[in-house]
Amino acid sequence: MGGIGVPELAIILVILLLLFGGKKLPGLASSIGTSLKEFRKATDDAEQDDAGEDAPSTSDPDAER
């Protein structure tokens, strides 16, 4: 019970070609790639923000008053 193999990917590609056609498929793939890139960037930024909040403060609490 492994992951998706070559035969499964071929079937998915054929279904996508039937649904969207050959002309629209490159644009669809490009927009999906752009969306994934922005999603990864947003999650990386959120992880960095969370890591910054968890870091102990080195400033003197009395100095902030």
PyMOL commands that set and color helices and strands:
alter all, ss='L'
color gray80, all
select helices_A, chain A and resi 6-54+61-64
alter helices_A, ss='H'
color red, helices_A
deselect
rebuild
show_as cartoon
